[in-house]
Amino acid sequence: MLAKKEFYPEKNKILLAVDCVIFGYRDGELQLLTFRREVEPFAGEWSLIGSIIDENEDLDEAPTRILQEITGLQKVFLEQLHSFGDKNRDTGARVVSVAYWSLIQSTDKINVANHTAQWVSINKVPKLVLDHNKMVDLAIQKMQEHVRYRPIGFELLPKKFTLPQLLSVYEAIHQRPIDDRNFRRKILATGLLIKLEIKDTVNSKKGAY
Amino acid sequence: MLAKKEFYPEKNKILLAVDCVIFGYRDGELQLLTFRREVEPFAGEWSLIGSIIDENEDLDEAPTRILQEITGLQKVFLEQLHSFGDKNRDTGARVVSVAYWSLIQSTDKINVANHTAQWVSINKVPKLVLDHNKMVDLAIQKMQEHVRYRPIGFELLPKKFTLPQLLSVYEAIHQRPIDDRNFRRKILATGLLIKLEIKDTVNSKKGAY
């Protein structure tokens, strides 16, 4: 039988980080939240929002805390994506990072404080530090799978919206045009929507329900 | 700007473990690989196969190594499931655990060496140490989602098999009876199978293709 001190060896201790892949939707476009990394190595380069977790903090609490500290964003529901642990992924120290993701409405109301957080278009994601671009790629894939089975896109729209507006959300997430008639048929078949007898005559000549 | 030593603080270092949820399929039954934990706290109680990762080891290499050390099982393809990091999950030390899962053919050929690994029926999983039962529950859910979109069940059968055999695999995974005729229709519609003009007249009176 192994002694307890052999099973929990001090020398095996490493740092654990969390990184947040935050997608924002606004006006038909999907954006990614980035900031300028503030520490060496790679200080000043583009990074996801992330940091080392505290030794006395639940893992799942860390991303919410760090996101709020750096951007002011509160109560964002983050879902665990994947843990990244190649031994050489961070040249600063041995750090395993647990990536989280979320999809929110992007506004200009990020309180950047002393930080330089900003939204970038998903089509113009810069080279990020470490393996952060891999995290973004995996999160995009996860988000696309996610909306296939759950109506996540609805959260990004007001309570009353038109089908063309919803189509825009889905096209932004999947990053390709979606056939309008198939989309209508499938979405209405889910039974998740209630058709209102109100037409949007501002954005559509015929008017969209 | 934070100094490097403030960003990678020694005091935040913790232990990282991996735990393996290994499902095995045999004769219509799904099993789970467990072993008797060998260290305090909870020495002698039932546990998943797991251990602390080395500081110089890729995270994704650790579960394969540990599984082989404890059971002799080689080259098992493990998929990352979820990271479990509540601060009090392990009373022995602060340990975050990355759970992995796999579905293999269970045989009696586990080389238990000095360990006490054994298969238990999925319907009779004992109380496991720490949060290991949560890991099993999540892995079952993941496996059920997984087979809905990918033909994972096929790996558990010989190259030539009958539809009733495949149905048994799916019933074991979903832990409920599945309608025979719907199953045939759906499976054949995937185009993944080639129907052979050979009948199994041993297990079926009429003979199954």
Chai-1 contact restraints between the chains, C-beta under 6 A:
chainA,res_idxA,chainB,res_idxB,connection_type,confidence,min_distance_angstrom,max_distance_angstrom,comment,restraint_id
A,M1,B,E38,contact,1.0,0.0,6.0,A-B,restraint_1
A,L2,B,E38,contact,1.0,0.0,6.0,A-B,restraint_2
A,L2,B,V39,contact,1.0,0.0,6.0,A-B,restraint_3
A,K4,B,V39,contact,1.0,0.0,6.0,A-B,restraint_4
A,K4,B,E40,contact,1.0,0.0,6.0,A-B,restraint_5
A,F7,B,V39,contact,1.0,0.0,6.0,A-B,restraint_6
A,Y8,B,G92,contact,1.0,0.0,6.0,A-B,restraint_7
A,Y8,B,A93,contact,1.0,0.0,6.0,A-B,restraint_8
A,N12,B,L15,contact,1.0,0.0,6.0,A-B,restraint_9
A,N12,B,I52,contact,1.0,0.0,6.0,A-B,restraint_10
A,N12,B,E55,contact,1.0,0.0,6.0,A-B,restraint_11
A,K13,B,K13,contact,1.0,0.0,6.0,A-B,restraint_12
A,K13,B,I14,contact,1.0,0.0,6.0,A-B,restraint_13
A,K13,B,L15,contact,1.0,0.0,6.0,A-B,restraint_14
A,I14,B,K13,contact,1.0,0.0,6.0,A-B,restraint_15
A,I14,B,L16,contact,1.0,0.0,6.0,A-B,restraint_16
A,I14,B,E55,contact,1.0,0.0,6.0,A-B,restraint_17
A,L15,B,Y8,contact,1.0,0.0,6.0,A-B,restraint_18
A,L15,B,N12,contact,1.0,0.0,6.0,A-B,restraint_19
A,L15,B,K13,contact,1.0,0.0,6.0,A-B,restraint_20
A,L16,B,I14,contact,1.0,0.0,6.0,A-B,restraint_21
A,L16,B,V96,contact,1.0,0.0,6.0,A-B,restraint_22
A,E38,B,M1,contact,1.0,0.0,6.0,A-B,restraint_23
A,E38,B,L2,contact,1.0,0.0,6.0,A-B,restraint_24
A,V39,B,L2,contact,1.0,0.0,6.0,A-B,restraint_25
A,V39,B,K4,contact,1.0,0.0,6.0,A-B,restraint_26
A,V39,B,F7,contact,1.0,0.0,6.0,A-B,restraint_27
A,E40,B,K4,contact,1.0,0.0,6.0,A-B,restraint_28
A,I52,B,N12,contact,1.0,0.0,6.0,A-B,restraint_29
A,E55,B,N12,contact,1.0,0.0,6.0,A-B,restraint_30
A,E55,B,I14,contact,1.0,0.0,6.0,A-B,restraint_31
A,E55,B,R94,contact,1.0,0.0,6.0,A-B,restraint_32
A,N56,B,K87,contact,1.0,0.0,6.0,A-B,restraint_33
A,D58,B,D86,contact,1.0,0.0,6.0,A-B,restraint_34
A,D58,B,K87,contact,1.0,0.0,6.0,A-B,restraint_35
A,L59,B,G85,contact,1.0,0.0,6.0,A-B,restraint_36
A,L59,B,V96,contact,1.0,0.0,6.0,A-B,restraint_37
A,S83,B,S83,contact,1.0,0.0,6.0,A-B,restraint_38
A,S83,B,V98,contact,1.0,0.0,6.0,A-B,restraint_39
A,G85,B,L59,contact,1.0,0.0,6.0,A-B,restraint_40
A,D86,B,D58,contact,1.0,0.0,6.0,A-B,restraint_41
A,K87,B,N56,contact,1.0,0.0,6.0,A-B,restraint_42
A,K87,B,D58,contact,1.0,0.0,6.0,A-B,restraint_43
A,G92,B,Y8,contact,1.0,0.0,6.0,A-B,restraint_44
A,A93,B,Y8,contact,1.0,0.0,6.0,A-B,restraint_45
A,R94,B,E55,contact,1.0,0.0,6.0,A-B,restraint_46
A,V96,B,L16,contact,1.0,0.0,6.0,A-B,restraint_47
A,V96,B,L59,contact,1.0,0.0,6.0,A-B,restraint_48
A,V98,B,S83,contact,1.0,0.0,6.0,A-B,restraint_49
